[in-house]
Amino acid sequence: MALLGTLVNGICIIIGSLLGAMFKNIPERVKSTVMNGIGLSVVVLGVKMGLESDQFLIVIISLVFGGVLGEIWDIEEKIERLGKWTERKIGYGAEGAISKGFVSATLLFVVGSMAIVGALHSGLRGDHLVLYTKSILDGFASIILTATFGIGVLFSAIPVVVYQGSIALLATQINQFIPSSALEAFIAESTATGGILIIAIGLNMLNLTSVRVANLLPSILINALIVAFMHMLF
């Protein structure tokens, strides 16, 4: 079942969010220390993934043009608006609580190569190990994020399931149209590109930077186009 890993991921986020809502009185110093630990882990994970590129120039070009497109489309602002719309609809908590939790969790859970590579492995090979691993990480992160930002984190399960599920379903058919060599090249370069975005997320979690990570998301699309173009040429 191509969607099994994705569904497990969504369930773990929901469970973690509910647990976080139950234990929302976690001392601030505990939440701060744990969030710093998660942030450092995310940075290390991003560095590891960022080093998997075979042609790093593709990664740089993807980030440059992807960043330009992201700023033109203003993706981060649109995600924030979606979070605020959700907040108005259900009328929960203080102003901005749901929006901040939704945006923070969505960026953390959706951006990065684990989501892409895991969904591709689920669709192409029926191998859900990567998404199972991601599910555990996201579940623990949901507890802390919900205790910190509020119940808005729970709603991040929706874009996670839609995003990863779409990739997994597409991957079940993609090998009929894309040669394996091009697919492997895309996985390698998208992993590196996603890794850099993950580093930015980790640094933001540590309050060291304020990178608009969502506006860099089109770099994954640019990455795919470059890999496809190079495959046609060579």
C-alpha positions in Angstrom: 0.0 0.0 0.0 1.7 3.2 -1.3 0.0 5.5 1.3 0.7 3.4 4.4 3.9 5.3 5.5 2.1 8.6 4.9 -0.9 7.7 6.9 1.3 6.5 9.8 3.1 9.8 9.7 -0.2 11.8 9.9 -1.5 9.6 12.8 1.8 10.1 14.7 1.5 13.9 14.3 -2.1 13.8 15.6 -1.2 11.6 18.6 1.8 13.8 19.4 -0.3 17.0 19.2 -3.0 15.6 21.5 -0.4 14.5 24.0 1.2 18.0 23.8 -2.2 19.6 24.5 -2.6 17.4 27.5 0.9 18.3 28.9 0.8 21.9 27.9 2.1 22.9 31.4 5.6 21.6 30.7 8.0 24.0 32.3 9.4 26.6 29.9 13.0 25.6 30.6 12.2 22.0 29.7 10.5 23.0 26.5 13.3 25.4 25.6 16.0 22.7 26.2 14.1 20.0 24.3 13.4 22.4 21.4 17.0 23.4 21.3 17.9 19.7 21.2 15.5 19.1 18.3 16.8 22.2 16.5 20.4 21.0 16.8 19.3 17.5 15.5 17.5 19.1 12.6 20.6 21.0 11.7 22.8 17.9 11.8 20.2 16.0 9.7 20.2 18.8 7.2 24.0 18.8 6.9 24.0 15.1 6.4 21.4 15.3 3.6 23.1 18.4 2.1 26.3 16.4 1.5 24.5 13.8 -0.7 24.6 16.0 -3.8 26.7 14.7 -6.8 26.5 18.1 -8.6 26.2 20.8 -6.0 26.0 23.5 -8.6 22.5 22.2 -9.4 21.6 22.7 -5.7 22.9 26.3 -5.7 21.0 27.2 -8.9 17.8 25.6 -7.6 18.0 27.6 -4.4 18.6 30.9 -6.2 15.8 30.6 -8.8 13.6 28.8 -6.4 14.0 31.6 -3.9 13.1 34.2 -6.5 9.9 32.3 -7.4 9.1 31.8 -3.8 9.3 35.5 -3.0 7.3 36.4 -6.1 4.6 33.9 -5.1 5.0 34.8 -1.4 4.4 31.3 -0.3 5.2 31.8 3.4 2.6 34.6 3.6 0.0 32.4 2.0 0.7 29.6 4.4 0.4 32.1 7.3 -3.0 33.3 5.9 -4.2 29.7 5.7 -3.2 29.2 9.4 -5.0 32.4 10.4 -8.1 31.4 8.4 -8.2 28.1 10.3 -7.8 30.0 13.6 -10.8 32.2 12.8 -12.9 29.3 11.7 -12.5 27.3 14.9 -12.0 30.3 17.3 -9.4 28.5 19.5 -6.9 30.1 21.8 -5.2 33.5 21.7 -4.8 35.3 18.5 -1.9 33.9 16.4 -1.6 30.7 18.4 -3.0 28.3 15.8 -1.4 30.2 12.9 2.1 30.0 14.4 1.7 26.4 15.4 0.3 25.4 12.0 3.0 27.2 10.0 5.9 26.1 12.2 4.8 22.4 12.2 3.9 22.4 8.5 7.3 23.8 7.5 9.1 21.3 9.8 7.2 18.2 8.7 6.7 19.0 5.0 10.0 20.6 3.9 13.0 18.3 3.4 14.2 15.2 1.8 12.7 12.7 4.3 9.2 13.7 3.1 10.2 13.5 -0.6 12.5 10.5 -0.5 10.3 8.6 1.9 7.2 9.2 -0.2 9.1 8.1 -3.3 10.4 5.0 -1.7 6.8 4.2 -0.6 5.5 4.6 -4.1 8.3 3.1 -6.1 9.4 0.2 -3.8 6.7 -0.2 -1.2 9.4 0.6 1.4 8.0 2.7 4.2 11.1 2.6 6.5 12.0 6.3 5.8 8.5 7.5 6.5 8.2 5.3 9.6 11.4 7.0 10.9 10.1 10.4 10.0 6.8 9.5 11.8 8.6 8.9 15.1 10.6 12.1 14.8 7.4 14.1 13.9 5.5 12.5 16.7 7.9 13.6 19.4 8.3 17.0 17.8 4.5 17.5 17.8 4.4 17.0 21.6 6.8 19.9 22.2 5.5 22.1 19.4 1.9 21.8 20.6 3.0 22.5 24.2 4.8 25.5 22.9 2.6 26.9 20.1 -0.8 25.3 20.7 -3.2 23.0 19.0 -2.6 24.5 15.5 0.2 21.9 15.2 -2.4 19.1 14.9 -3.7 20.6 11.6 -0.3 20.3 10.0 -1.2 16.6 9.6 -3.4 17.6 6.7 -0.8 19.1 4.4 1.7 16.3 5.4 -0.8 13.6 4.3 -1.8 15.5 1.1 1.8 16.3 0.1 3.5 13.0 0.9 0.5 11.0 -0.4 0.5 12.8 -3.7 4.2 12.1 -4.2 3.7 8.5 -3.2 0.8 8.0 -5.6 2.7 9.7 -8.4 5.8 7.6 -7.7 3.7 4.4 -8.4 3.5 5.6 -12.0 6.6 7.7 -12.4 9.0 4.8 -13.3 7.0 4.2 -16.4 7.9 7.6 -17.8 11.3 8.6 -16.2 14.5 6.5 -16.7 16.0 5.2 -13.5 19.2 7.2 -13.9 17.3 10.5 -14.1 15.2 9.5 -11.1 18.3 8.6 -9.0 19.9 12.0 -10.0 16.7 13.8 -8.9 16.6 12.0 -5.6 20.3 12.8 -4.9 20.0 16.5 -5.8 16.6 17.0 -4.1 17.9 15.4 -1.0 20.8 17.9 -0.9 18.5 20.8 -1.6 16.0 19.7 1.0 18.8 19.3 3.4 19.8 22.9 3.1 16.2 23.9 3.8 16.2 21.7 6.8 19.4 23.4 8.1 17.5 26.7 7.8 14.6 25.3 9.8 16.9 24.1 12.5 18.6 27.5 12.7 15.2 29.2 12.9 14.2 26.9 15.7 17.3 27.9 17.6 16.4 31.6 17.0 19.7 32.2 15.2 18.1 33.2 11.9 14.7 34.2 10.5 14.9 32.5 7.0 11.7 32.5 5.1 12.0 28.8 4.4 8.6 28.3 2.7 9.7 30.8 0.0 12.6 28.5 -0.9 10.3 25.5 -1.5 10.1 26.1 -5.3 13.8 25.1 -5.4 12.7 21.5 -5.3 10.7 22.1 -8.5 13.6 23.9 -10.2 15.8 21.0 -9.1 13.6 18.6 -11.0 13.5 20.7 -14.1 17.3 21.1 -14.2 17.9 17.3 -13.7 15.3 16.6 -16.5 17.0 19.1 -18.8 20.5 17.7 -18.2 19.2 14.2 -18.7 17.8 15.2 -22.1 21.1 16.8 -23.1 23.4 14.1 -21.9 
